[in-house]
Amino acid sequence: MCFSLAAFNADQQAVRIERSKDLLESSNDPVAQVAEQVGYQDRVAFGRIFKKVTGLTPAAYRQRGSRIS
């Protein structure tokens, strides 16, 4: 089997974003802490990626309280 690094990174990012959605919905942890819990050391980078994937900032996603596919 041959796995590309780009495919691995995309899969890892998808898992991280899904987990962060769960944490944003189920906890009141600060966004920076959620970012850290899913493996992002930089809150700003996490916010940028989260918005690119979901169309919402992490705070807006939490406020909306619904899952975005």
C-alpha positions in Angstrom: 0.0 0.0 0.0 1.1 3.5 -0.8 -0.2 6.4 1.2 0.5 10.0 0.2 1.4 12.5 2.9 -1.2 14.9 1.5 -3.9 12.3 1.9 -2.8 11.5 5.4 -2.8 15.2 6.3 -6.3 15.7 4.9 -7.6 12.7 6.8 -6.0 13.9 10.0 -7.4 17.4 9.5 -10.9 16.0 8.9 -10.7 13.9 12.1 -9.4 17.0 14.1 -12.2 19.2 12.8 -14.9 16.6 13.6 -13.5 16.2 17.1 -13.4 19.9 17.6 -17.1 20.2 16.5 -17.9 17.7 19.2 -16.0 19.6 21.8 -17.4 22.9 20.8 -20.9 21.5 21.2 -20.4 19.6 24.4 -18.1 21.9 26.5 -17.6 25.4 27.4 -13.8 25.2 27.0 -12.2 28.2 25.4 -11.5 27.8 21.7 -7.8 27.9 22.3 -8.1 24.9 24.6 -10.3 23.0 22.1 -7.7 23.7 19.4 -5.0 22.3 21.7 -7.1 19.3 22.6 -7.4 18.3 18.9 -3.7 18.9 18.1 -3.4 22.5 17.0 -0.8 24.6 18.9 -1.8 27.8 17.1 -5.4 28.9 17.8 -5.3 31.3 14.8 -4.3 28.5 12.4 -7.0 26.3 13.9 -9.6 29.0 13.5 -8.6 29.6 9.8 -8.8 25.8 9.0 -12.1 25.4 10.9 -13.7 28.2 9.0 -12.4 26.9 5.7 -14.0 23.5 6.4 -17.2 24.5 8.1 -17.9 28.1 6.8 -18.0 29.3 10.4 -15.5 30.4 13.0 -15.3 28.1 16.0 -17.1 30.6 18.2 -19.9 31.1 15.6 -20.2 27.3 15.3 -20.6 27.0 19.0 -23.1 29.8 19.2 -25.1 28.2 16.4 -25.1 24.9 18.2 -25.7 22.7 15.2 -23.6 20.4 13.2 -22.3 21.5 9.8 -21.3 18.9 7.3 
